[in-house]
Amino acid sequence: MSIQKIPHFTSEDEERAFWATHDTADYFDYAKAQPTLMPNLRPTLKTVSLRLPEALVQSLQVLAHKKDVPYQSLMKILLSEGIERELSLHGESSAKS
């Protein structure tokens, strides 16, 4: 099998659509693949809105202050830990980045 040349993409959406319908094995020689590190790779973030009781937000802010972290960061940590705990109870794992 010959390796095909990857086309030039004008946007990430165009590239996403391409890879959704094409097999990477046609474009990469996996026998020549080498491990690599990507230390600056960041997960894609999505903004969400939550309606929370004021008392809950205040408690979160107090706890965050005690831990010397921003309360939104603490909220993400607590949410992530809770999800991991729930998934492990059901024998599942998350796709953590």
Secondary structure, DSSP 8 states (H G I E B T S, - for coil): ---------SSHHHHHHHHHHS-GGGT--GGG------TT-------------HHHHHHHHHHHHHHTS-HHHHHHHHHHHHHHHHHHHTT------
